[in-house]
Amino acid sequence: MAKDGKERKAKMSKTIDYDPENDILFIHKGFELDEKFKGNIDAGNLILDMSTKGRIRGIEIINARDFLKEFNITMSTLNDLSDADFEAISKPQSIMISLVLKAKQTQKTAKIAVAMAN
């Protein structure tokens, strides 16, 4: 606990990267001090990084151009990314993800549902 009596949770900084050669989009929110990487959920072209707190902290989209074209997100948006964020809600049967990508003059949103195996 800090001297002022308030608990502080430092975070690793957010990481955003698009690799056009391999067509991979990577967004990671980082972990709090009391949180670590636990494992991945592999859903085909979508890989989710889970924390020891059961939260989704990172998203990797393989074949990003094809995966995101259904959401009207183009290669130029991916190449010009200035920021990105996501919210993920885990349910027993699925994970719902709201992805927001910001480029120079545009902001695009994708709502993604991931079915979980029984």
C-alpha positions as CSV (number, residue, x, y, z in Angstrom):
1,M,0.0,0.0,0.0
2,A,1.2,3.5,-0.7
3,K,2.0,6.0,2.0
4,D,-1.3,7.7,1.6
5,G,-3.2,4.5,2.4
6,K,-4.4,3.9,-1.1
7,E,-3.5,0.8,-2.9
8,R,-1.7,1.5,-6.2
9,K,-1.8,-0.9,-9.1
10,A,0.8,0.0,-11.7
11,K,0.2,-1.3,-15.2
12,M,2.4,-2.4,-18.1
13,S,1.6,0.0,-20.9
14,K,-0.7,-0.8,-23.8
15,T,0.9,-2.2,-26.9
16,I,-0.6,-1.9,-30.4
17,D,1.1,-3.3,-33.5
18,Y,0.1,-4.2,-37.0
19,D,2.6,-6.3,-39.0
20,P,1.6,-5.9,-42.7
21,E,4.1,-8.5,-43.9
22,N,2.5,-11.3,-41.8
23,D,-0.9,-9.6,-41.6
24,I,-1.2,-9.8,-37.8
25,L,-2.9,-7.2,-35.6
26,F,-1.8,-7.3,-31.9
27,I,-3.4,-5.3,-29.1
28,H,-2.4,-5.8,-25.5
29,K,-3.7,-3.8,-22.5
30,G,-0.9,-4.9,-20.2
31,F,-1.2,-6.4,-16.7
32,E,-1.6,-4.9,-13.3
33,L,1.2,-5.7,-10.7
34,D,-0.8,-8.4,-9.1
35,E,-1.7,-10.0,-12.4
36,K,0.2,-12.2,-14.8
37,F,-0.2,-14.1,-18.1
38,K,-2.1,-17.4,-17.6
39,G,-2.7,-18.7,-21.1
40,N,-4.3,-18.3,-24.5
41,I,-7.7,-19.0,-26.0
42,D,-7.2,-20.0,-29.6
43,A,-10.2,-19.4,-31.7
44,G,-8.8,-19.9,-35.2
45,N,-7.6,-16.5,-36.5
46,L,-8.2,-14.9,-33.1
47,I,-6.0,-15.6,-30.1
48,L,-6.9,-14.1,-26.7
49,D,-4.4,-13.6,-23.9
50,M,-5.9,-14.5,-20.5
51,S,-4.6,-13.2,-17.1
52,T,-4.4,-14.9,-13.7
53,K,-7.5,-12.8,-12.8
54,G,-9.5,-14.4,-15.7
55,R,-9.5,-11.2,-17.7
56,I,-8.7,-10.9,-21.5
57,R,-5.8,-8.6,-21.7
58,G,-4.6,-9.1,-25.3
59,I,-5.9,-9.9,-28.7
60,E,-4.0,-11.2,-31.7
61,I,-5.8,-11.3,-35.1
62,I,-4.1,-13.5,-37.7
63,N,-5.0,-12.7,-41.3
64,A,-6.3,-9.4,-40.0
65,R,-7.3,-8.0,-43.4
66,D,-9.6,-10.9,-44.2
67,F,-10.9,-11.2,-40.7
68,L,-11.7,-7.5,-40.3
69,K,-13.0,-6.8,-43.9
70,E,-16.5,-7.9,-42.7
71,F,-16.4,-4.9,-40.4
72,N,-15.4,-2.5,-43.3
73,I,-11.9,-2.2,-41.8
74,T,-9.4,-1.8,-44.6
75,M,-5.6,-2.3,-44.9
76,S,-5.2,1.4,-45.0
77,T,-6.9,1.7,-41.5
78,L,-4.6,-1.1,-40.2
79,N,-1.5,0.6,-41.7
80,D,-2.4,4.0,-40.3
81,L,-3.4,2.9,-36.7
82,S,-2.9,5.6,-34.1
83,D,-4.8,3.9,-31.3
84,A,-6.8,0.8,-30.6
85,D,-8.8,-0.6,-27.7
86,F,-11.1,-3.4,-26.8
87,E,-13.6,-4.6,-24.2
88,A,-14.2,-8.2,-23.7
89,I,-17.0,-9.9,-21.7
90,S,-16.6,-13.5,-20.9
91,K,-19.7,-15.7,-20.6
92,P,-19.7,-19.5,-20.0
93,Q,-20.6,-20.3,-23.6
94,S,-19.0,-17.3,-25.4
95,I,-16.8,-14.2,-25.3
96,M,-18.1,-10.9,-26.7
97,I,-15.5,-8.4,-27.9
98,S,-15.9,-4.8,-28.9
99,L,-12.9,-3.7,-30.9
100,V,-12.2,0.0,-31.7
101,L,-9.5,0.9,-34.2
102,K,-8.5,4.6,-34.7
103,A,-6.5,5.7,-37.7
104,K,-5.6,9.2,-39.0
105,Q,-9.1,10.4,-40.0
106,T,-11.3,7.5,-39.0
107,Q,-12.5,5.3,-36.2
108,K,-13.8,1.8,-36.9
109,T,-15.6,-0.6,-34.5
110,A,-16.0,-4.3,-34.7
111,K,-18.3,-6.5,-32.5
112,I,-16.9,-10.0,-32.4
113,A,-18.5,-13.1,-30.8
114,V,-16.3,-16.1,-30.0
115,A,-18.1,-19.4,-29.2
116,M,-16.5,-21.4,-26.5
117,A,-16.1,-25.2,-26.8
118,N,-18.1,-27.2,-24.2
